[in-house]
């Protein structure tokens, strides 16, 4: 069953129609006003299958319609925003505002999709948080920095969640209005401008969306109907009702939301947050339903549309076609690659990093270099092996002859892996520039789809910390104290853990673009730019055949060589100089972090400690 019109739409008789699903209501009223004037209440008419509708005497021209503010009262209750509201200019607790997505004049009619129509797989993705990407913290300000991304070699910009949240700043994962773009960033019109500007310079756009939960403040869906169910609890409370009574309209609310971003905002991909928390025992999992409907829309629009899952399951079923019994996602984040890189570079072994140091039930016969070699050639460490921090065997093997490695997104940093540290340190604060360069060389020349976290490319000195802006005193106190308790258990003093509610925590996380002018930062930026250019120009580096990736390593001497066609990515993790053996005669140093000290030897490469190079052989 499809819903009536999911949001206000122009009608031929110049009236605005509003609809809402409230299956158990005795009566629903819409309270509305124009230009913030005197509000009126109008009773809605009951429609089949729990829907209510009303047609208001409001002109539907773009200029006139966007003065319409409205909210719903279910059985005489409090005024509540539209569950499908496109615009909440006064915040999560106030009325919704009409927004006509069709009023924007697009300039991307010839846009074929990322990578000239090839799509997201194998593309260079760039994750950014709009609020801290620029000093202004808006989508329009981010447009002014697109030239930097083009120059870097980025193919797709991935925006952390934009859904309306409580307060002035947030990571976005406390959103409670998934259909709206927060006004702090400029609202829905700004997103349309941003996507249009990205397409004009050849950049695709991926939007991070959260369908596994809503935030704790401003979540009013339960006033309308059974959107949530206790049958499948999540870390954030009750899960969405995806398989119980009256679940079909809830599934449509979720799927329609995704389709709308593609069709009405022209985005190219969606990153789906923590899909392992989308518990669904239906015959067709909601992810498979979403994948099939997105595939249909892609064919209709004539351009590639992609779904990228964040999944903790370590199972290629997530990226297996629905026709073959899979979930149908196009790609998924691969934290195991990150963890292996992080442990090999930093030596940290606390918490979930422990298994990635090797010599454990997960990999008893090797250390961190062996773990890194396994993830680069098989995708996961935990692929049916014991996971100590989960307390059970985890994951499933990846068949390297079947699964396209580009379906796994690899990275050295993400918002999670930086921001969920106690003080939000980037990798550049934990290791030397040369070791960061080594990590970058491995994932940017790997068979996976690489993703750069904003500022990583110039070794930004600014942290990315966890920040919120809850106005409710009890919630603000709970977030502050909860964050400090979490890290006190790991040995941190409470006063050393930044207060998420402190404005300075947010401001410290803003990128400093003036750093690009400094020599050390410019050098790192050049390294990333050169690696990405090499990836783009060399076919073997964009080949997604995992069985064509081979890794040689020596755990004792701490070196690793990744073989991709006639290129060798050579990494020396030792603290002293070593000559690294190669499988063939090297003919050229293609890239080196220390070019003057990197020398070709007979079937070997001499390079300084804690550094990397890419050489050609044969």
CORCOR-V451153 format. One record per residue. N is the residue number from 0. RES is the residue in one small letter. PSI is psi in whole degrees, -180 to 180 (* if undefined). OMEGA is omega as a letter, one per 20 degrees, with the letter a starting at -180 (none if undefined). Layout:
N:RES:PSI:OMEGA
N:RES:PSI:OMEGA
//
This chain:
0:x:129:r
1:x:148:a
2:x:165:r
3:x:-176:a
4:x:128:a
5:x:-11:r
6:x:170:a
7:x:136:r
8:x:149:r
9:x:143:r
10:x:156:a
11:x:-25:a
12:x:17:r
13:x:30:r
14:x:149:r
15:x:129:r
16:x:132:r
17:x:140:r
18:x:153:r
19:x:146:r
20:x:120:r
21:x:79:a
22:x:-25:a
23:x:7:a
24:x:144:r
25:x:-29:r
26:x:148:r
27:x:133:r
28:x:150:r
29:x:130:r
30:x:123:a
31:x:160:r
32:x:163:r
33:x:135:r
34:x:28:r
35:x:17:a
36:x:-160:a
37:x:131:a
38:x:153:r
39:x:154:r
40:x:135:r
41:x:130:r
42:x:142:r
43:x:156:a
44:x:134:r
45:x:136:r
46:x:170:a
47:x:155:r
48:x:34:r
49:x:7:a
50:x:151:r
51:x:147:a
52:x:155:r
53:x:148:r
54:x:120:a
55:x:148:r
56:x:65:a
57:x:132:r
58:x:142:a
59:x:14:r
60:x:152:a
61:x:-44:a
62:x:-43:a
63:x:-40:a
64:x:-33:a
65:x:4:r
66:x:-2:a
67:x:115:r
68:x:142:a
69:x:158:r
70:x:170:a
71:x:146:r
72:x:114:a
73:x:120:a
74:x:42:r
75:x:11:a
76:x:-167:a
77:x:154:r
78:x:130:a
79:x:137:r
80:x:159:r
81:x:129:r
82:x:-19:r
83:x:30:a
84:x:132:r
85:x:-14:a
86:x:126:r
87:x:69:a
88:x:-20:r
89:x:15:r
90:x:-180:a
91:x:-18:a
92:x:-11:a
93:x:-178:a
94:x:161:r
95:x:165:r
96:x:135:r
97:x:137:r
98:x:123:a
99:x:102:a
100:x:-20:a
101:x:-3:a
102:x:-16:a
103:x:139:r
104:x:99:a
105:x:152:r
106:x:18:a
107:x:32:a
108:x:-28:a
109:x:3:a
110:x:123:a
111:x:-11:a
112:x:169:r
113:x:153:r
114:x:47:r
115:x:40:r
116:x:-4:r
117:x:-23:r
118:x:-158:a
119:x:-31:a
120:x:126:a
121:x:-5:r
122:x:160:r
123:x:116:a
124:x:147:a
125:x:112:a
126:x:130:r
127:x:152:r
128:x:117:a
129:x:-41:a
130:x:-24:a
131:x:-1:r
132:x:-36:r
133:x:167:r
134:x:-38:a
135:x:-32:r
136:x:36:a
137:x:164:r
138:x:-38:r
139:x:-38:r
140:x:-35:r
141:x:-32:r
142:x:-35:a
143:x:-12:a
144:x:8:a
145:x:-31:r
146:x:-36:r
147:x:-42:a
148:x:-39:r
149:x:-44:r
150:x:-34:r
151:x:-31:a
152:x:17:a
153:x:146:r
154:x:-35:a
155:x:131:r
156:x:123:r
157:x:117:a
158:x:126:r
159:x:161:a
160:x:140:r
161:x:-10:a
162:x:140:a
163:x:133:a
164:x:166:r
165:x:135:r
166:x:-172:a
167:x:-25:r
168:x:152:a
169:x:155:r
170:x:-30:a
171:x:-12:a
172:x:5:r
173:x:20:a
174:x:147:r
175:x:-2:r
176:x:78:a
177:x:-14:a
178:x:-7:a
179:x:156:r
180:x:126:a
181:x:139:a
182:x:-22:r
183:x:-34:r
184:x:-8:r
185:x:-3:r
186:x:-178:a
187:x:-35:r
188:x:-35:r
189:x:-35:r
190:x:-41:r
191:x:-43:r
192:x:-41:a
193:x:-48:a
194:x:-43:r
195:x:-41:r
196:x:-39:r
197:x:-47:a
198:x:-32:a
199:x:-26:a
200:x:14:r
201:x:14:a
202:x:133:r
203:x:166:a
204:x:128:r
205:x:130:a
206:x:127:r
207:x:122:a
208:x:149:a
209:x:109:a
210:x:2:a
211:x:-16:r
212:x:169:r
213:x:162:r
214:x:171:a
215:x:-14:a
216:x:122:r
217:x:11:r
218:x:102:a
219:x:12:a
220:x:-35:a
221:x:-16:r
222:x:-23:a
223:x:-37:a
224:x:-174:a
225:x:66:r
226:x:-25:a
227:x:158:a
228:x:140:r
229:x:-4:a
230:x:-29:a
231:x:80:a
232:x:152:r
233:x:172:r
234:x:-15:a
235:x:6:a
236:x:-158:a
237:x:141:r
238:x:169:r
239:x:147:r
240:x:91:a
241:x:-11:a
242:x:5:a
243:x:-170:r
244:x:140:r
245:x:27:a
246:x:-22:a
247:x:-46:r
248:x:-29:r
249:x:-44:r
250:x:-40:r
251:x:-38:r
252:x:-39:a
253:x:-49:a
254:x:-42:r
255:x:-36:r
256:x:-46:a
257:x:-46:a
258:x:-34:a
259:x:-39:r
260:x:-38:r
261:x:-47:a
262:x:-43:a
263:x:-18:r
264:x:-1:r
265:x:20:r
266:x:160:a
267:x:-22:a
268:x:157:r
269:x:136:r
270:x:120:a
271:x:118:a
272:x:132:r
273:x:63:a
274:x:-16:r
275:x:-15:r
276:x:5:r
277:x:87:a
278:x:124:a
279:x:113:r
280:x:15:r
281:x:164:r
282:x:-37:r
283:x:115:r
284:x:146:a
285:x:-31:r
286:x:-41:r
287:x:-41:r
288:x:-46:r
289:x:-45:a
290:x:-43:a
291:x:-41:a
292:x:-35:r
293:x:-39:r
294:x:-42:r
295:x:-44:a
296:x:-38:r
297:x:-44:r
298:x:-37:a
299:x:-40:a
300:x:-18:r
301:x:29:r
302:x:154:a
303:x:136:r
304:x:133:a
305:x:151:r
306:x:125:a
307:x:121:a
308:x:141:r
309:x:111:a
310:x:136:r
311:x:4:a
312:x:-18:a
313:x:49:a
314:x:124:a
315:x:-6:r
316:x:-26:a
317:x:-35:a
318:x:20:r
319:x:141:a
320:x:147:a
321:x:-33:r
322:x:-17:r
323:x:15:r
324:x:9:a
325:x:-177:r
326:x:-16:r
327:x:12:r
328:x:148:a
329:x:-31:a
330:x:168:r
331:x:149:r
332:x:146:a
333:x:91:a
334:x:-26:a
335:x:-37:r
336:x:-45:r
337:x:-49:a
338:x:-40:r
339:x:-44:r
340:x:-46:a
341:x:-46:a
342:x:-42:a
343:x:-34:a
344:x:-40:a
345:x:-26:a
346:x:1:r
347:x:136:a
348:x:15:a
349:x:158:r
350:x:-135:a
351:x:-5:r
352:x:-15:a
353:x:-48:a
354:x:-26:a
355:x:-2:r
356:x:-7:r
357:x:-171:a
358:x:41:a
359:x:179:r
360:x:-25:r
361:x:-35:r
362:x:85:a
363:x:-22:a
364:x:21:r
365:x:162:r
366:x:-156:a
367:x:-31:r
368:x:-38:r
369:x:-39:r
370:x:-45:r
371:x:-42:r
372:x:-41:a
373:x:-44:a
374:x:-34:a
375:x:-22:a
376:x:-16:a
377:x:0:r
378:x:-48:a
379:x:149:r
380:x:-51:r
381:x:90:a
382:x:48:a
383:x:1:r
384:x:171:a
385:x:132:r
386:x:113:a
387:x:-37:a
388:x:-11:r
389:x:-18:r
390:x:28:r
391:x:166:r
392:x:144:a
393:x:143:r
394:x:-173:a
395:x:149:a
396:x:147:r
397:x:125:r
398:x:108:a
399:x:-15:r
400:x:-9:a
401:x:-45:a
402:x:126:r
403:x:121:a
404:x:-24:r
405:x:-10:r
406:x:-3:r
407:x:128:r
408:x:124:a
409:x:151:a
410:x:158:r
411:x:-25:r
412:x:152:r
413:x:173:r
414:x:-38:a
415:x:-50:a
416:x:-18:r
417:x:-55:a
418:x:-24:r
419:x:8:r
420:x:159:a
421:x:-44:a
422:x:12:r
423:x:35:a
424:x:140:r
425:x:169:r
426:x:-30:a
427:x:-17:r
428:x:-9:a
429:x:-26:a
430:x:169:r
431:x:158:r
432:x:-37:a
433:x:-35:r
434:x:-38:r
435:x:-42:r
436:x:-37:r
437:x:-44:r
438:x:-42:r
439:x:-41:a
440:x:-39:a
441:x:-48:a
442:x:-27:r
443:x:-15:r
444:x:11:r
445:x:176:r
446:x:-7:a
447:x:171:r
448:x:116:a
449:x:148:r
450:x:128:r
451:x:135:r
452:x:138:a
453:x:132:r
454:x:-19:r
455:x:-37:a
456:x:-19:r
457:x:19:r
458:x:55:a
459:x:140:r
460:x:-16:a
461:x:138:r
462:x:172:r
463:x:103:a
464:x:166:r
465:x:124:a
466:x:146:r
467:x:170:r
468:x:59:r
469:x:131:a
470:x:-24:a
471:x:121:a
472:x:-42:a
473:x:-42:r
474:x:-43:r
475:x:-44:r
476:x:-41:a
477:x:-40:a
478:x:-45:a
479:x:-50:a
480:x:-36:a
481:x:-41:r
482:x:-43:a
483:x:-38:r
484:x:-40:a
485:x:-45:a
486:x:-19:r
487:x:-34:r
488:x:-15:r
489:x:12:r
490:x:5:r
491:x:140:r
492:x:141:a
493:x:-39:a
494:x:-13:r
495:x:-12:a
496:x:118:a
497:x:139:r
498:x:118:a
499:x:-27:a
500:x:-8:a
501:x:128:a
502:x:-33:a
503:x:-28:r
504:x:-42:r
505:x:-47:a
506:x:-35:r
507:x:-25:a
508:x:-4:r
509:x:136:r
510:x:147:r
511:x:102:a
512:x:-17:r
513:x:-15:r
514:x:-26:a
515:x:-23:a
516:x:-15:a
517:x:146:a
518:x:-48:a
519:x:-41:r
520:x:-39:r
521:x:-36:r
522:x:-45:r
523:x:-43:r
524:x:-43:r
525:x:-37:r
526:x:-47:r
527:x:-43:a
528:x:-42:a
529:x:-39:r
530:x:-43:a
531:x:-40:r
532:x:-40:r
533:x:-44:r
534:x:-43:a
535:x:-33:a
536:x:-13:a
537:x:114:a
538:x:-40:a
539:x:-27:a
540:x:-14:r
541:x:5:r
542:x:124:a
543:x:9:a
544:x:109:a
545:x:-30:r
546:x:-6:r
547:x:1:r
548:x:127:r
549:x:142:a
550:x:127:r
551:x:145:a
552:x:163:r
553:x:110:a
554:x:-40:a
555:x:-43:a
556:x:-3:r
557:x:47:r
558:x:160:a
559:x:139:r
560:x:122:r
561:x:124:a
562:x:122:r
563:x:101:a
564:x:-127:r
565:x:10:r
566:x:147:r
567:x:120:r
568:x:114:a
569:x:124:a
570:x:126:r
571:x:107:a
572:x:1:a
573:x:162:a
574:x:-1:r
575:x:167:a
576:x:144:r
577:x:151:r
578:x:120:a
579:x:126:a
580:x:141:r
581:x:159:a
582:x:-13:a
583:x:170:a
584:x:124:r
585:x:142:a
586:x:-19:a
587:x:139:r
588:x:111:a
589:x:-46:r
590:x:145:r
591:x:139:r
592:x:-35:r
593:x:75:a
594:x:-36:a
595:x:-20:a
596:x:4:a
597:x:121:a
598:x:140:r
599:x:137:r
600:x:165:r
601:x:114:a
602:x:39:a
603:x:168:r
604:x:132:r
605:x:122:r
606:x:154:a
607:x:166:r
608:x:154:r
609:x:47:a
610:x:-178:a
611:x:161:r
612:x:159:r
613:x:126:a
614:x:157:r
615:x:142:r
616:x:163:r
617:x:*:none
//
